[in-house]
């Protein structure tokens, strides 16, 4: 009887942990990673990344290794893409950063950063 109760408690704890860990999907996590890269881009006008860094750090622990590796790759690729972008490509990335990334960067920071850098 003791073994059954212990097994049930362990199973319930595991299910609770899974439910708490799944607050955002892997796709949303990877989008946040891309936004982090765009925010850190010197070519787009670097934004403060402290809040998104904290968010990604908090969310990373619940992710499997391939997702964490993919997130790191997305951060690097987006930052490089932003650093090299010019003209219409730069405008497109700034628009992405000020729209799709507002949930992760904060609406005021992203729109201010995009507005400040549209003339570059």
Helices and strands as residue ranges (DSSP letters): H 2-21, H 26-40, H 50-60, H 65-84, H 87-99, H 102-105, H 107-117
